[in-house]
């Protein structure tokens, strides 16, 4: 289980990556950013408090 601080850090990083994805024109870099976004979303969904 993630702490509240860790969860907020992941959410903040997710937002930063999404902004970078919108600005990026290099396909290889876009793919890497997209994979990072998917990974963070998975972590957040797996650790969601129910």
C-alpha positions in Angstrom: 0.0 0.0 0.0 1.3 3.4 -0.9 1.4 6.2 1.6 -0.6 9.3 0.9 2.6 11.2 0.1 3.8 8.5 -2.4 0.4 8.4 -4.0 0.4 12.2 -4.5 3.9 12.0 -5.9 2.8 9.4 -8.5 -0.3 11.5 -9.4 1.9 14.6 -9.8 4.3 12.7 -12.0 1.5 11.3 -14.1 0.3 14.9 -14.8 3.8 16.0 -15.7 4.2 13.1 -18.1 0.9 13.8 -19.8 1.9 17.4 -20.4 5.2 16.2 -21.9 3.4 13.7 -24.1 1.3 16.5 -25.6 4.4 18.6 -26.4 6.6 15.8 -27.7 7.0 15.3 -31.5 9.6 12.4 -31.4 7.7 9.1 -31.9 10.2 7.0 -30.0 10.2 9.4 -27.0 6.4 9.6 -27.1 6.2 5.9 -26.9 8.5 5.8 -23.9 6.5 8.5 -22.2 3.3 6.6 -23.0 4.7 3.4 -21.4 5.6 5.4 -18.3 2.1 6.8 -18.1 0.6 3.3 -18.4 2.9 2.0 -15.7 2.0 4.8 -13.3 -1.8 4.3 -14.0 -1.4 0.6 -13.2 0.4 1.3 -10.0 -2.2 3.8 -8.9 -5.1 1.4 -9.8 -3.5 -1.5 -8.0 -2.9 0.5 -4.8 -6.3 2.3 -4.8 -7.9 2.4 -1.4 -11.3 0.6 -1.5 
